[in-house]
Amino acid sequence: MIKDMNQIKKIALGIVIGLITFGIAINIFNTTQASLLGLIAFLVTLWTNEGLPLAVVSLLPIILFPAFDILNTKTTAVNYSNPIIFLFLGGFLLAIAVEKSKLHIWIADKVLGFFPNTPRAMIFSLALTSGLLSSILSNTTTALLLMSIALFITEDVKLKMRFALAVAYGASVGGILTPIGTPPNLILLGVMQEHGMEVIPFFQWIWMVAPLSLLMLITVSLILSIGVKNAPVQRKAEKASLNKDQKKILFLMGALIILLLLNAPMQPYWGGLGLSEPGILLGIGLILFVPPFNVLDWMEDKNNIPYRIMFLFGAGFSIAKAFSATGLAEEVASYLIVMTELRPLFLLLSVAALITFTTEITSNTALISIMLPVIYSVAEQTGINTTLFMMVATLCASYAFMLPIATPPNAIAMSSGVVDVKTMLKYGVILNLAGIALIVVIAEYFWKGIL
């Protein structure tokens, strides 16, 4: 009975927060847009206070969006079959096979053997490895490849949480390091080409962004290390030799990494193989059920697949679609024009904060696709540094650390079972603010003389 009452209170809190948000928003936006913001507040509250199971809350948009005339059922439900979800499924099947065969113990010893065997060093090494990989692979793929390793370095639950977040946050931080690291970067280059602007050369981009990425990786590591005793991490001893299943999985992982590297698009600099990355990951995952591999068995392993996180992805994509369909994204973007009366530094700070916190509840790709043309138009009208402001907006779109729906790596960290929404929110707020500050300072005092 007490448990039921607590659950009812949590749901009631979500409804109250949703209604308050709607009441405030109706004075600024139209009814549909205000309803969407109220529903998002309701969903985020339930995700945070766990008033309902994560999977249940994540499926609510299919009911609520049509009920409030935001999106119809078909338009909402189709987001639950987004290709990213199948990329996640394929990667997680590989992670299940790694865990089942205990290959992660061998990999952890090999990869992390280069660093001191302490929690702080492990946090930094995981963040750094994740960041470097995500500069050439998608952040989703990177997080999937490293998460199973991170979770089995230690048996300490609190350290598991920090290691999982180090992988997730490192993937987001490193994605900005190259023009091909994350979709918003490529969208920026496309918009620049479309408007006849000089495209930032590949290696100039890296040179400009490397200090930001390094400082942010250090910041992530330091914040996640707060309160950690730097006693040696007790890891299982390295196996003398690999068994048959481990060799099969290692072969597939090697083939996957090579294929992903060959497939990585370098446009507008050079092209890749042109294969579907979700298709590659899902294909590798399904091969694990097929002879001669036969590492996974559906009846044994199906319960290990985190369907709740797949629903969470669907909810995030549905919210992003609703932002575009209701015109809310364009409405938010229009407020940038009002901000142009601010001094350039404060305008830069306002743009960074707006993008960073808006991308927490909508797709960074969708958001930046809408915002960049608006920022270009505003810059042209006011004479501000167009490239600088577009660059800041693009990078801020990748720095969302607060919510599991903000980025796929955040959702993957949630799927590990060692991270809850409250914890992610606590660290995420600090890292969002740190990201905004670092991007604005570097843009003002370093990029300004280059762009």
N, C-alpha and C positions, 0 to 999 in steps of 0.2 A: 504493500500500500504506500509506504514512504517513497519507494522508488518511483511508483506511478505518479505521485504528487510532484516529485522533483522534475519528472519528465514534462508534466503538464505546465509547470512553472516556466521551464525552459522554452517550451513551444509558445506559451503566452508572451514571454519576453520578446521572442522573435516577431510575433504579430504586432506588439506595441512599437518596437523599433521600426518595423516596416511601415506602420501607419504614420509615425512621426516623420519618417523620411518622405513619405508621400505628401504629407501636409506641408512640409517645407518646399519640396520640389514643385508642387502645383502652382506656387507663386512665381516660378521661373520658367518652367517648361509646360508643354501641353499635357492633357490628361493621360494620354498613352505613355508618353515619356516619363511622367511622374509615377505612373503605375509600375513601369519597368524598374525605376530606381527603388521604389518601395519593395518590390518583390526581391530585388537583388539584396537589399538590406536584410530582408527576412531570411533568405537562403544563407547569406554569410553568417548571420547570427546563429542559425541552427548548425551550420558547419563548425562554428567556433565553440558553442556550448554543448554540442553533441546531444541536443534535445531529441533528435531522431538519428538512426544509423546513417552513416555517410552515404551509402548507396541509395537509401530512401530519399534523402534530401536531394541527391543528384538527379533523381528521376522526376522530381516535382515540376520542373519547367515544362515537361510534356503535357501536364495537366493545367498548370497555372497560366502559361503564356497564351494558349487558346482561350482560356476562361476570361482573361482580361483583354482579349482582342489585340494582343501584341504580335504574335505569330500564330499561324494555324498549326494544327497537329502535325501534318506532313512536313512542313518547313522546319518545325522544331525537332521532330524525331530523326530527320535525316542527318542531323549533326552528330548523332550517336553512332554513325558509321563513317565518320571522317577518317581519311587515310592514316592520319597520325595515330589513331587508336589501334590500327592493325600493325603499324610500326612498333608500337608499344607491346602489343601481344606477341609479335615475333621475337622481340628482344627479351621479353620476360620468359618465354619458353626456353630460350638459351640460358637465361639466368637460373631457371629451375633445374636445368640439366647440369649446370656448373655446381650448384649446391648439392644436388642428388649424388653426383660422382665425387664430391669433396675436392674438386679441382681448385676451388677458390683458395684452399689452404696453401697449395703449391704455388699458385700465382701470387698470393699475398706475400709469401716469403721472398719470391724472386723480385717482384716490383718494389716492395717497400724495404727490401734489404739495403737499399742505397741510402736510407735515412736513419737517423737515430731511433732507437726502439722506445720512444716516449709518446704519450698522447698528443702533445703539442706538435711534435715533428710529424706524426701520422696525419693530423688534421691538415697541416700545411702541405704535406706530400700529396694527399688525396685531392685537395683543392687545386694544387698546381698541375697535377696530372690531368685532372678533369678539365681545367682551363685550357691547357695546351691541346688536348685532343679535340675539344669543342671548337677550336679555331679553324679546324679543317673538316671535322665531322659535325653532324647536327647535334645540338645540345641534348636532344632526346636520346639519340643513339649512344652518346658518350655516357650519360647518366645510367642507362641500362647496362652498358658494358662494365661499369665500375661499381655499381651498387652492391652486387652480390659479394664482391671482394671486400668492400668497406664494412659490410655487416658482420663479417666473420673474422675480423682481425682480433676481436676481443669478445669476451662473454659479458662484459659490463654494459648494462642496458643504457646508462647515461652516455657512455662513450659511443655506443652504437648510434644513438641519436645525433651526436655531434659529427660523427664520421659520415652519416647519411646526408646531413645538411652540407657538409664540406663538399661532397660530390655534386649535389644539386646546385649549390650556389657557385661553385667553381665552374660548372658548365655554363651558367648564365654569364658569369664574368668573362670567361675566355671566348665566348661566342663573338664578341665585338673586335677581337684582336686582328682579324683579317676581313676583307670585304666579302668573303664567301662564308664566314662563320655562322651567320644567322640571316634569315630572310629579310628583316628590315634593312640590313646593310645593302643588299642587292636592290631593294626597292629604292633606296636613296640614290644609288648610281643610275638606276633607270630614269628617275625623275630628273636628275641632273642632265642626262643625255637628251631627254625629251625637251628640255628648255634651253638646249644649246650651251649649257654650262660646262666648264672644264672638269672632266672626271678626275677624281683623286687617284693618282697612280697606286698600284698595288703595294709596293714597298714603302711609299710615303705614308700610306694609311697605317701600316704596321708601325712605322717609326713614330707617328703621331699618337697612336693609341696604346702602344706598349707600356709607357709610364703609368697610364691610367689603369690598365689591366693589372700590372704588378702591384701598384698601391692598393687596388681593390682586393686582390687576392690576399695580401698581407693583412688588410683590415678584416676580411672574412675570417682568416685564421686566428687573428688575435681575439676577435669577439667570441668565436666559438670555443676558444681556449680559456675564457674567463672561468675561474673556479675549478679548473682541472688540475689535479695533483700530477706533477710531472714524473710519477713513478714509472718504471719500465712496464710496457704493455706485455702481458703474458699471452704469447701466441703459441699455437700448436706447432710442434716440431715439423720441419720439412720432411716430406716423404722421400725415401731413397730412390724410388722409381715410379713412373706413371703406369697405371693399369690400362687395360684396353679401352674402356669407356672414356677415360680421361684423355687418352691420345686422340680418340675420335673427335671429342669436343674441342680440343686444342687445335686440331687440324681445321675444323669448321670455323673457329674464331679467327684463326690466321687468314683463312680464305675470305672471311667476311670483312676484315679490316682492309686487306688488299683491294677487294672489290669496291668497298666504300671510298677508298682513296682514289682509285681510278675513276670512280663515278662522280667525284666531287666537281660540281660546276665552277669554273673560274671566270665566268662571264662578268664583265665584257673583255676579260683578258684571254682566257682560253676555255675550251669546252670539256665536258666529261663524257662518260659513256652514254649518258641520256637514259639510264635505267631508273625505275621507280625505287626510291629508297625504302618506302614502306613494303614494297613487293620483295625487295632483297631481304629485309629483316624477317618478314613473315615466311618467306621461302626457306631460309635457314632454320627458323623455328620448327617448321613442319617436317623438314628433312630428319629431324631428331626422332621422329616416329617411324621412319622408313628404313628398311634393310638397305645396306649392311650396318647402319648406325644403331637403330633400335635402343637408344638411350632412354627415351621417354615412353611411358605406357599411359594411354588416355585414362583408363579406369583408375590407375594409381595416382596420376599426377594432376588431373583436372581440378581438383579442389585447391591446388596451390596457385591457380591463376587468379589474380586480383580483379575480379569483375567489377568490384565497387569503384576502383580507380578508373576503369574504362567508362563507367557511368559518369564519374566526375569529369573526365575529359569531355564527354558529351554535353554536360551541363555548361562547361566553360565555353565550348563552341556555340552553344545555343544562345548564351548571353551575348557573345560577340556578334552573332547574326542579328539579334534583336537590337543591339546598339546601332547597327547600320540601317536595318529595316525601318526603325521608328524615326530615324533622322537625329537621334540623340547625339551621336558622335559628331555630326556636322554642327549641331547646336553648341556643343561644348567647344568645338574648334573656333566658332565665331567669336567667342569671348576673348580670343587672342587679339583681335583688332582693338578691343577696348584697352588692352594692356599696353598698346604701343605708346601711350603717353608716359609710361614709366621710363626711368633712365635705363640705358642699354643693359647694364649689369643686372638690375632688378627684373628687367624683361626676360633676360636669359634665365635667371633663377625661376621666374614664374613659369616659363615654358618647360623647364626641366621638371619642376614639381608637378605641373599639370599632366605631363606625359607619364611620369613615373607612377603616380597614384591612379591615373585612369587605366593604365595597362594592367593593373592588378585585377580588374574585373572584365577585361575584354582582350581579345587577341592582339598581340603586339603587331602582327602583320597587318591585320585589318585597320588598327588604329593609325599606324604610320602611313598606310596607303591613303587614308583620309586627311591626315594632318599635314603631310609634307606639301601637297599642293596649296593648302591654306597658308602655311608658313611662307612659302615662296611668294604668294600673292601679297601677303602682309608686308614682307620684306621689300618687295618691289615698290609698294606704295609709300613706305616710310623711309627707305634708304638705309636700312640696317644691313649688316653683313649676312647675306642670304645663306651662303655655304656654311658659315659658322653656326647659325641658328638651326639649319636643317640637320647638321651633324650632331649637335647636342640633342635634338629631339629624337633622332634615330637611335643613338646610344642609350638614352634614357628609357626607350621602349623595351630594351632588353634587361633592364635592371629592376625587376619586380621580384621581391623576395618574401612578401608578406603572406600570400594566400596560395593554397594548393592549385587553384584554378588559374593562377597568374601565368605560370609557365609549365611545360611538360616535366622538366626536372623536379620542380616542386611537388608535382603530383606523384612522380616516381618515388620521391623521398617519403611521401605519405603512404605509398603502397608497401613500404618496407615494414610497416607496423610498429616502428620505434619512434616515429615523429607524430605528434598530434598538432591540430590547428593552432592551439594556444601557443605552443612552443614556437612554431613557425612564425606566428604573428609577432611574438616578443622579439625574436632575433631580426625578423624582416623589417620592422619599423626602423630599427637602428641602422640597418644596412641600406634601406631606401634613402634615408637622410644622408648617410655617408656617401652614397653614390651620387646623389644630387650635388652635394658640396664639392666632391672631387671633380666631377665633370665640369661644373661651372668654373671652378678655379683654374683648371687646366685649359679650358676653352678661352678664358679671359686672358691668361698670362702666358700661354704657350701657343695655342692654335691661332690666336688672333694675328700674330705676326707672320703666319704661314698661309692662311686661307684668305 
